[in-house]
Amino acid sequence: MICRAYNSFFRNFSSRSNLAIISLLRLAPMSVGAIAQGTGMEQSAVSHCLKNLQECSIVAVERKGKERLYSLNRKTVVPLLKLVEKHVSRNCKGCRHG
């Protein structure tokens, strides 16, 4: 059902933890450990968030030896984030951020 898919997708962007992870992954692909260090989150919490993000194809995972590197979906999510930034910078000047 399309409503469930929409709910699942947008729920990933409404979570502060997920947004922290997404912000870090905009910089470069990272391992769970690097994401945990960069966000100050527990590694298990990062793994849980990444699982949800991966289920909606917001992030992709690639194996590099024993390490798994997570990155943002460059085809759809990165352009979407750029569009959101453009919208926010033009239309949300009075919005509270944080």
GROMACS elastic network, one bead per residue, 0.5 to 0.9 nm:
[ bonds ]
;  ai    aj funct       b0    kb
    1     4     6  0.56745   500
    1     5     6  0.67311   500
    2     5     6  0.50972   500
    2     6     6  0.62148   500
    2     7     6  0.85989   500
    3     6     6  0.51051   500
    3     7     6  0.60712   500
    3     8     6  0.85254   500
    4     7     6  0.50232   500
    4     8     6  0.60376   500
    4     9     6  0.84779   500
    5     8     6  0.51500   500
    5     9     6  0.60745   500
    5    10     6  0.86408   500
    5    56     6  0.82410   500
    6     9     6  0.50806   500
    6    10     6  0.60898   500
    6    11     6  0.82906   500
    7    10     6  0.54072   500
    7    11     6  0.58504   500
    7    12     6  0.86711   500
    8    11     6  0.51682   500
    8    12     6  0.65699   500
    8    52     6  0.86387   500
    8    56     6  0.73796   500
    9    12     6  0.55514   500
    9    13     6  0.71827   500
    9    53     6  0.83292   500
    9    56     6  0.60865   500
    9    58     6  0.83533   500
   10    13     6  0.51543   500
   10    14     6  0.63703   500
   11    14     6  0.50653   500
   11    15     6  0.66191   500
   12    15     6  0.58188   500
   12    16     6  0.89737   500
   12    18     6  0.62017   500
   12    19     6  0.78454   500
   12    49     6  0.83831   500
   12    52     6  0.72086   500
   12    53     6  0.64282   500
   12    56     6  0.83636   500
   12    58     6  0.85860   500
   13    16     6  0.78160   500
   13    18     6  0.65352   500
   13    19     6  0.60961   500
   13    22     6  0.87195   500
   14    17     6  0.88509   500
   14    18     6  0.77030   500
   14    19     6  0.74137   500
   15    18     6  0.51942   500
   15    19     6  0.61397   500
   15    20     6  0.85982   500
   16    19     6  0.50329   500
   16    20     6  0.61135   500
   16    21     6  0.86564   500
   17    20     6  0.51409   500
   17    21     6  0.63777   500
   17    22     6  0.86783   500
   17    39     6  0.81097   500
   17    41     6  0.81149   500
   17    45     6  0.86215   500
   17    46     6  0.79981   500
   17    49     6  0.73326   500
   18    21     6  0.50470   500
   18    22     6  0.60608   500
   18    23     6  0.85213   500
   18    46     6  0.83915   500
   18    49     6  0.60992   500
   18    50     6  0.78257   500
   18    52     6  0.89084   500
   18    53     6  0.76209   500
   19    23     6  0.59910   500
   19    24     6  0.85724   500
   20    23     6  0.51479   500
   20    24     6  0.63741   500
   20    25     6  0.87264   500
   20    35     6  0.89791   500
   20    38     6  0.87546   500
   20    39     6  0.63662   500
   21    24     6  0.51904   500
   21    25     6  0.61710   500
   21    26     6  0.87034   500
   21    35     6  0.66234   500
   21    36     6  0.86145   500
   21    38     6  0.84488   500
   21    39     6  0.69876   500
   21    46     6  0.78736   500
   21    49     6  0.82535   500
   21    50     6  0.81960   500
   22    25     6  0.50838   500
   22    26     6  0.62851   500
   22    58     6  0.86505   500
   22    59     6  0.83500   500
   22    71     6  0.86694   500
   22    72     6  0.71683   500
   23    26     6  0.53001   500
   23    27     6  0.73029   500
   24    27     6  0.55771   500
   24    28     6  0.71894   500
   24    29     6  0.84806   500
   24    30     6  0.82552   500
   24    35     6  0.70951   500
   24    38     6  0.72530   500
   24    39     6  0.79498   500
   25    28     6  0.52352   500
   25    29     6  0.56709   500
   25    30     6  0.67077   500
   25    35     6  0.81232   500
   25    59     6  0.86559   500
   25    70     6  0.74518   500
   25    71     6  0.56984   500
   25    72     6  0.60769   500
   26    29     6  0.78554   500
   26    71     6  0.77811   500
   26    72     6  0.67733   500
   26    78     6  0.77803   500
   27    30     6  0.89557   500
   28    70     6  0.87601   500
   28    71     6  0.69257   500
   28    72     6  0.86398   500
   29    61     6  0.89422   500
   29    69     6  0.58164   500
   29    70     6  0.52747   500
   29    72     6  0.75889   500
   30    33     6  0.80034   500
   30    34     6  0.58962   500
   30    35     6  0.63056   500
   30    68     6  0.80505   500
   30    69     6  0.50183   500
   30    70     6  0.53205   500
   30    71     6  0.67502   500
   31    34     6  0.51961   500
   31    35     6  0.62113   500
   31    36     6  0.85579   500
   31    67     6  0.68733   500
   31    68     6  0.58016   500
   31    70     6  0.60694   500
   32    35     6  0.50917   500
   32    36     6  0.60430   500
   32    37     6  0.85764   500
   32    43     6  0.65425   500
   32    44     6  0.88583   500
   32    46     6  0.65861   500
   32    47     6  0.66356   500
   32    50     6  0.84588   500
   32    67     6  0.88868   500
   32    68     6  0.75875   500
   32    69     6  0.75176   500
   32    70     6  0.76443   500
   33    36     6  0.50473   500
   33    37     6  0.61666   500
   33    38     6  0.85440   500
   33    42     6  0.89921   500
   33    43     6  0.63672   500
   33    46     6  0.85503   500
   34    37     6  0.50894   500
   34    38     6  0.60285   500
   34    39     6  0.85596   500
   35    38     6  0.50013   500
   35    39     6  0.60174   500
   35    40     6  0.81534   500
   35    41     6  0.80464   500
   35    43     6  0.80881   500
   35    46     6  0.71540   500
   36    39     6  0.53247   500
   36    40     6  0.55744   500
   36    42     6  0.59184   500
   36    43     6  0.53170   500
   36    44     6  0.87226   500
   36    45     6  0.83359   500
   36    46     6  0.61479   500
   36    47     6  0.89288   500
   37    40     6  0.52186   500
   37    41     6  0.69752   500
   37    42     6  0.83308   500
   37    43     6  0.83880   500
   38    41     6  0.80136   500
   39    42     6  0.87296   500
   39    46     6  0.87900   500
   40    43     6  0.89912   500
   41    44     6  0.83312   500
   41    45     6  0.65273   500
   41    46     6  0.65318   500
   42    45     6  0.52756   500
   42    46     6  0.63848   500
   42    47     6  0.87647   500
   43    46     6  0.50451   500
   43    47     6  0.61861   500
   43    48     6  0.86728   500
   44    47     6  0.50638   500
   44    48     6  0.62633   500
   44    49     6  0.87223   500
   45    48     6  0.50821   500
   45    49     6  0.62510   500
   45    50     6  0.85843   500
   46    49     6  0.51151   500
   46    50     6  0.60481   500
   46    51     6  0.85679   500
   47    50     6  0.50542   500
   47    51     6  0.61675   500
   47    52     6  0.88172   500
   48    51     6  0.51943   500
   48    52     6  0.66127   500
   48    53     6  0.88179   500
   49    52     6  0.52488   500
   49    53     6  0.62026   500
   49    54     6  0.85173   500
   50    54     6  0.58411   500
   50    55     6  0.84555   500
   50    59     6  0.73707   500
   50    70     6  0.82036   500
   51    54     6  0.50875   500
   51    55     6  0.62021   500
   51    56     6  0.89739   500
   51    59     6  0.89233   500
   52    55     6  0.51518   500
   52    56     6  0.67946   500
   52    57     6  0.88566   500
   52    58     6  0.87406   500
   53    56     6  0.55167   500
   53    57     6  0.63659   500
   53    58     6  0.51911   500
   53    59     6  0.56971   500
   53    60     6  0.85396   500
   54    58     6  0.57548   500
   54    60     6  0.61179   500
   54    61     6  0.78654   500
   55    58     6  0.76327   500
   55    59     6  0.83341   500
   56    59     6  0.77994   500
   57    60     6  0.64765   500
   57    72     6  0.84808   500
   57    73     6  0.66991   500
   57    77     6  0.86110   500
   58    71     6  0.86009   500
   58    72     6  0.59860   500
   58    73     6  0.54189   500
   58    74     6  0.89392   500
   58    76     6  0.81784   500
   58    77     6  0.61465   500
   59    70     6  0.64028   500
   59    71     6  0.54082   500
   59    73     6  0.52245   500
   59    74     6  0.87847   500
   59    77     6  0.83713   500
   60    69     6  0.82422   500
   60    70     6  0.56419   500
   60    71     6  0.54019   500
   60    72     6  0.61734   500
   60    73     6  0.61184   500
   61    68     6  0.62993   500
   61    69     6  0.55350   500
   61    71     6  0.64737   500
   61    72     6  0.88949   500
   62    67     6  0.83839   500
   62    68     6  0.55687   500
   62    69     6  0.52216   500
   62    70     6  0.65161   500
   62    71     6  0.82243   500
   63    66     6  0.68503   500
   63    67     6  0.58072   500
   63    69     6  0.62243   500
   63    70     6  0.89170   500
   64    67     6  0.51570   500
   64    68     6  0.59896   500
   64    69     6  0.69613   500
   65    68     6  0.78440   500
   71    74     6  0.81339   500
   72    75     6  0.87768   500
   72    76     6  0.89284   500
   72    77     6  0.66682   500
   72    78     6  0.68603   500
   73    76     6  0.59731   500
   73    77     6  0.52384   500
   73    78     6  0.65085   500
   74    77     6  0.59488   500
   74    78     6  0.51052   500
   74    79     6  0.73578   500
   75    78     6  0.67314   500
   75    79     6  0.71315   500
   76    79     6  0.56989   500
   76    80     6  0.61941   500
   76    81     6  0.88331   500
   77    81     6  0.61085   500
   77    82     6  0.86210   500
   78    81     6  0.51507   500
   78    82     6  0.63197   500
   78    83     6  0.87347   500
   79    82     6  0.50488   500
   79    83     6  0.62444   500
   79    84     6  0.86669   500
   80    83     6  0.51071   500
   80    84     6  0.62276   500
   80    85     6  0.86734   500
   81    85     6  0.61233   500
   81    86     6  0.85722   500
   82    85     6  0.51031   500
   82    86     6  0.62357   500
   82    87     6  0.86581   500
   83    86     6  0.50790   500
   83    87     6  0.62020   500
   83    88     6  0.86291   500
   84    87     6  0.50256   500
   84    88     6  0.60430   500
   84    89     6  0.84805   500
   85    88     6  0.51128   500
   85    89     6  0.59837   500
   85    90     6  0.85297   500
   86    89     6  0.52882   500
   86    90     6  0.62773   500
   86    91     6  0.85012   500
   87    90     6  0.53062   500
   87    91     6  0.58038   500
   87    92     6  0.75594   500
   88    91     6  0.52241   500
   88    93     6  0.73933   500
   88    95     6  0.87859   500
   89    92     6  0.61266   500
   89    93     6  0.66336   500
   90    93     6  0.69625   500
   91    94     6  0.82903   500
   91    95     6  0.87446   500
   92    95     6  0.50687   500
   92    96     6  0.84227   500
   93    96     6  0.83976   500
